Amino acid sequence: MARIAVIGAGMGAMAAAARLAVAGHRVVVYERAATYGGAVRRFERDGFAFDTGPGLLPLPAVYRDLFVKTGKQPLEECVELVQVDPSSHHVFADGTQVSLPNASRAGVVSALDEALGAGAGGRWGDFLVRAREAWDRTRRPLLEEPLWPNWSVLADREPYPCVPHKKLLRTRRAGTLAEVAAWELRDARLAALLESHALAYGLDPRVTPASAAVLPYMEHAFGTWYVRGGIRELARAVYERCVARRVEFVFGAEVTGIVEKDGRVAGVELTGGTVADADLVVAGVAPGVLDGLVPGAVRADGEVSPQRGAPSRLTVLLALRGGRPEGVAHRTVVHAADREAELDGLFGERPGLPVSPTVTVSRPADPALVPDAEHEAVTLTVTVPSGLPVSDSDVEGLLGAAERALPGLRDRLLWHEVRTPADVAEATGAVGGAIPAPALAAADGRLLHPSNATRIPGLFAAGGWAHPGGGLPHAGMSGALVAGLIVEGPEFRGSQ
């Protein structure tokens, strides 16, 4: 039995802690905040409750597996999972609207044909077939196995089977998501639909590899899920599973250093100089935090490095008078009026929030989030540059964009709360409130993440800033990979 210190109580770290405890290790989690969950937090006021981190759960199988492997109670006995249908409603710049059924290719094709014109659904359906091929080629090495020592194979090869396109008498294949949209989808609204999946993770579709096609495919193939009571309930369930497996949590305990002895980790140092001995350490923290604890710990495996400078999110929580209307979608994406202005503001030399950005409007049909049926809790989310100082005019612009999905919003507004990149930074420790994207193939490895094993023997990395990257399911996968490497050793190659 090893003594294992876990730094941080984020989702990836807790997933690792629960699995390691079941394997017979003594696990202690040190969390500088007063609660668990990392970015998965909740804000409550006047009977309203809001998720301030992710609002939906893709790939629930990751957490189902965690609960199967760590106890007798399955996930569905600990939280109530609800499949969201429609998966999303879209309001495009030209006013066209469409609702996309959850996990139904035929339904999506039909809806797009009806809303956008004959042929639109077929082109999107054909794209999903190619996206599935990219998924099949990358699923194991990117999600289920530790990062390969020869990771450059993933970096050099584009797994998406692009359709040949003739331009200037030459045959070319799409290398970026934007080229896939322009050459294969051939509709500005379908392009906005595709690119919104990249923007949600802070990725610039103009340079993001075509392999990012797996992002909409994951949602299409495995559905979109909501946790009754909010995603914070998932964090609670994982925390309680850890406690049930006798994982010890020490809150308000900031780790200020990692102790090394004889060339490997020997424990962690806490504020005040106290040292907690440990045979192994799992760090579920942002790369800047880990660098501060032990410089040079992040294992680059050649050229793989953390996605520093990644964008952040601006979230506005709305308490509204009047109940949630029947039939509205749980999630509505209001697409930017000016695509180029939005991309230049996010990824250009002069970062800023455009007047009318792409906004995700979340309207859960959940009585647990409101004081009564005569009120509604709505969350607005937009991708913004990390470190962006948010002004009142930025919030006004966001409200104005959201009114395209919420007519009369300002007349219904009781109050609002704003969560800025600075708040994300405070919750996660990531510089500027940056949020990591999932690992993606191609692009010379730019969108891969450092491996879960580090340069220092006995020190491992879990969470969104380690392989396989950001997002709730990916965090859970990172915990499984770390536990596998510790329990089975460096020859561990993932679940079969």
C-alpha positions, 0 to 999 in steps of 0.5 A, spaced: 500 500 500 502 506 497 501 513 500 499 517 495 498 525 495 493 528 490 494 536 489 487 539 487 480 536 488 478 537 480 474 532 477 480 528 474 484 528 480 478 525 484 477 520 479 484 518 480 483 518 487 477 514 487 480 508 483 487 508 487 483 508 493 479 502 491 486 499 489 488 499 496 492 505 496 492 510 502 490 517 498 489 524 501 487 530 497 490 537 498 485 542 496 487 550 497 479 552 496 474 550 501 470 545 496 471 540 491 470 540 483 475 545 481 471 549 475 465 545 476 462 550 481 455 552 483 452 559 485 446 560 489 442 566 491 435 568 492 433 560 491 436 560 484 442 556 483 447 556 477 452 551 474 458 556 473 462 551 469 460 546 464 452 545 464 452 539 460 455 532 460 458 528 453 460 521 454 457 519 460 460 512 459 466 515 462 463 516 469 459 510 469 465 506 468 468 510 474 462 508 478 462 501 476 470 500 478 469 503 484 463 501 488 456 497 488 452 503 486 452 505 479 452 512 477 444 512 475 443 511 483 447 517 485 445 522 480 439 523 475 441 523 468 437 526 463 438 526 455 437 533 452 432 533 446 433 537 442 440 536 443 441 544 441 437 549 438 441 554 433 439 561 431 444 563 425 446 570 423 441 571 417 435 569 422 434 562 420 433 557 426 433 549 427 433 544 432 437 538 432 434 532 435 439 528 440 443 522 437 439 521 431 442 522 424 436 521 420 432 526 425 438 531 424 438 530 416 431 531 416 431 538 420 437 541 416 433 540 410 427 543 412 430 549 415 436 550 411 434 547 404 434 541 400 441 538 400 444 541 407 442 535 411 445 530 406 452 534 406 452 534 414 450 527 414 456 525 409 460 529 414 458 525 420 460 519 416 467 522 415 467 524 422 466 517 425 472 515 421 476 520 424 473 518 431 475 510 430 482 512 428 484 516 434 479 514 440 484 509 443 490 513 442 487 520 444 482 518 449 483 511 452 491 510 452 497 513 455 500 518 450 504 514 446 512 515 446 512 516 439 506 521 439 509 524 433 505 519 429 499 522 432 501 529 430 503 528 423 497 524 420 490 527 419 485 522 421 479 525 417 478 523 410 477 529 407 474 530 400 478 532 394 477 539 392 479 542 386 482 549 386 487 553 381 487 546 377 490 542 383 487 537 387 487 539 395 484 536 401 481 540 407 487 541 412 483 545 417 476 545 420 474 552 416 476 548 410 472 542 411 466 547 412 467 551 406 469 545 401 465 540 404 459 543 407 458 549 402 453 553 407 455 559 411 450 556 416 452 549 416 459 552 417 457 556 423 454 549 426 461 546 425 465 551 427 461 553 434 463 546 436 471 548 436 469 555 439 466 552 445 473 549 446 476 556 445 479 553 438 480 557 432 477 554 426 481 557 421 487 553 424 484 547 428 485 541 424 480 537 420 481 532 426 476 536 430 471 533 426 470 528 432 467 534 437 461 534 433 461 527 432 462 525 439 455 529 441 452 526 435 454 519 437 453 519 444 448 524 446 448 530 450 446 529 457 444 533 463 445 532 471 438 533 474 440 539 479 446 541 475 453 538 473 455 540 480 451 534 482 456 530 478 462 533 482 458 531 489 457 524 487 464 523 485 466 526 491 462 522 495 464 516 492 471 518 494 469 519 501 466 512 501 472 509 498 476 512 504 479 518 501 481 523 505 480 530 503 484 536 507 480 543 504 484 550 505 490 546 504 495 549 499 501 545 497 507 550 496 512 545 493 513 538 492 518 534 496 524 530 492 529 525 495 533 520 492 531 523 485 523 521 486 518 524 490 517 524 497 511 528 499 508 535 499 510 541 502 504 545 505 503 553 507 507 554 513 512 549 512 508 542 514 511 536 510 506 530 508 510 524 506 508 520 500 510 515 496 507 518 490 504 524 488 498 526 483 498 533 481 491 535 478 493 542 477 494 547 471 501 547 468 503 554 471 501 551 478 505 545 477 511 549 474 511 553 481 511 547 485 517 543 482 520 546 476 521 542 469 516 537 472 511 537 466 514 531 461 514 534 454 515 527 450 519 531 445 515 537 443 508 536 446 507 542 451 501 545 455 496 549 451 498 556 454 494 562 452 488 558 451 482 562 451 477 563 457 470 563 458 465 569 460 459 567 464 453 571 465 447 568 470 440 570 469 435 570 474 428 571 471 421 573 473 416 568 469 417 561 468 420 557 463 416 557 457 414 550 454 417 547 448 424 551 449 430 548 448 435 546 454 441 549 449 440 554 444 447 557 440 446 564 438 451 564 432 455 571 431 453 576 426 460 577 424 464 571 424 471 574 422 470 580 427 469 574 432 475 570 430 479 576 430 477 578 437 478 572 440 485 570 436 487 576 433 493 581 436 488 585 439 483 581 443 476 583 445 469 581 445 465 582 439 459 586 439 455 580 437 459 574 439 457 566 439 453 565 445 450 559 448 444 560 452 442 554 457 435 554 460 434 547 464 427 545 465 429 543 472 425 545 478 431 545 483 434 551 480 429 556 481 425 558 487 418 556 484 415 555 477 414 563 476 421 564 475 427 561 470 434 560 471 438 562 465 446 561 463 449 565 458 456 563 456 461 565 451 468 564 449 473 570 450 480 571 450 484 569 457 485 574 462 480 579 458 478 584 463 470 585 462 466 591 462 459 593 463 458 594 455 461 587 454 455 584 458 450 589 455 453 586 448 452 579 451 445 580 453 443 583 446 446 577 443 442 573 447 435 576 446 435 573 439 433 567 443 430 570 449 425 576 447 424 580 452 430 578 456 431 585 459 424 586 461 424 579 465 431 580 468 431 580 476 438 580 477 445 578 474 451 575 476 458 575 472 463 570 472 469 573 468 476 569 466 479 572 473 474 568 476 476 562 472 483 563 474 481 564 482 477 557 481 482 553 477 489 556 478 490 557 470 493 563 468 488 568 465 483 563 467 485 559 460 481 553 459 484 547 456 481 544 449 481 536 448 487 533 445 486 532 437 491 529 432 495 532 427 497 540 427 504 538 428 502 536 435 500 543 437 493 540 440 496 534 444 497 535 452 503 532 456 503 525 458 500 523 465 507 521 467 512 526 468 519 527 468 520 526 476 519 519 478 513 518 482 509 524 480 503 524 475 499 529 472 491 528 472 486 533 469 484 537 463 492 540 462 494 533 462 493 527 456 487 527 454 486 534 455 480 538 457 472 537 458 469 533 463 469 526 460 477 527 458 478 529 465 475 523 468 479 519 462 485 522 465 484 519 472 483 512 469 490 513 466 493 515 472 490 510 476 492 505 471 499 507 470 500 507 478 497 500 479 499 496 473 506 500 471 509 504 465 507 498 461 499 500 462 496 501 455 489 502 457 482 499 458 481 493 453 
